Amino acid sequence: MNIEIPEYDYAMWKKDPVTLAVFRYLESIADYSREQMTSRELVSNPNGLLRLNEIRGYITAIEDIVNMHARPEIEDSREDI
């Protein structure tokens, strides 16, 4: 999914204190989820593998959000004919 946001606006949003706080919160959730993945209860549970994959999916989604970056604007170098 591509959302077009001016690069300057995106850079300012990434530096906003609220955005930084939300990202820190999401990172703490990812860290907690990583800890859950090594719990003895999860490993010994018959459905542990399913839960492990679910947690891995959460972590991947969080990392995608936290590591999101702007794509540089590419100017159209084609000349109108």
C-alpha positions as CSV (number, residue, x, y, z in Angstrom):
1,M,0.0,0.0,0.0
2,N,1.4,3.4,-1.0
3,I,0.3,6.6,0.6
4,E,1.7,9.7,-0.9
5,I,2.9,12.2,1.8
6,P,5.4,15.0,1.1
7,E,8.8,13.9,2.3
8,Y,9.2,16.9,4.5
9,D,5.9,16.2,6.3
10,Y,6.9,12.6,6.8
11,A,10.3,13.6,8.2
12,M,8.6,16.0,10.6
13,W,6.0,13.4,11.7
14,K,8.8,10.8,12.4
15,K,10.5,13.4,14.7
16,D,7.3,14.4,16.5
17,P,7.4,13.6,20.3
18,V,4.0,11.8,20.1
19,T,5.2,9.6,17.2
20,L,8.4,8.8,19.0
21,A,6.5,7.8,22.1
22,V,4.1,5.6,20.1
23,F,7.1,3.9,18.5
24,R,8.8,3.4,21.8
25,Y,5.6,1.8,23.1
26,L,5.4,-0.5,20.1
27,E,9.0,-1.5,20.5
28,S,8.3,-2.4,24.1
29,I,5.4,-4.6,23.0
30,A,7.8,-6.3,20.5
31,D,10.4,-6.9,23.2
32,Y,7.7,-8.4,25.5
33,S,6.5,-10.6,22.7
34,R,10.1,-11.8,22.1
35,E,10.3,-12.8,25.7
36,Q,7.0,-14.7,25.4
37,M,8.4,-16.7,22.5
38,T,11.0,-18.3,24.9
39,S,8.7,-19.1,27.7
40,R,8.6,-22.7,28.9
41,E,4.8,-22.7,28.9
42,L,4.7,-21.8,25.2
43,V,7.3,-24.4,24.2
44,S,5.6,-27.2,26.2
45,N,2.1,-26.3,25.0
46,P,0.6,-28.6,22.3
47,N,-0.6,-25.5,20.4
48,G,2.7,-23.7,21.1
49,L,3.9,-23.6,17.5
50,L,0.7,-21.9,16.4
51,R,1.0,-19.3,19.2
52,L,4.7,-18.9,18.3
53,N,3.8,-18.1,14.7
54,E,1.1,-15.7,15.9
55,I,3.6,-13.8,18.1
56,R,6.1,-13.8,15.3
57,G,3.5,-12.1,13.1
58,Y,2.8,-9.5,15.7
59,I,6.5,-8.7,15.9
60,T,6.9,-8.5,12.2
61,A,4.0,-6.1,11.9
62,I,5.3,-3.9,14.7
63,E,8.8,-3.8,13.0
64,D,7.2,-2.9,9.7
65,I,5.5,0.1,11.3
66,V,8.5,1.2,13.4
67,N,11.0,0.8,10.5
68,M,8.8,2.5,8.0
69,H,10.6,5.0,5.8
70,A,9.8,7.5,3.1
71,R,10.5,6.6,-0.5
72,P,12.3,9.4,-2.2
73,E,10.2,11.2,-4.8
74,I,11.2,10.2,-8.3
75,E,10.8,12.9,-10.8
76,D,9.4,11.9,-14.1
77,S,12.2,12.4,-16.6
78,R,10.1,11.5,-19.6
79,E,9.6,14.3,-22.0
80,D,6.1,14.9,-23.3
81,I,6.1,14.2,-27.0
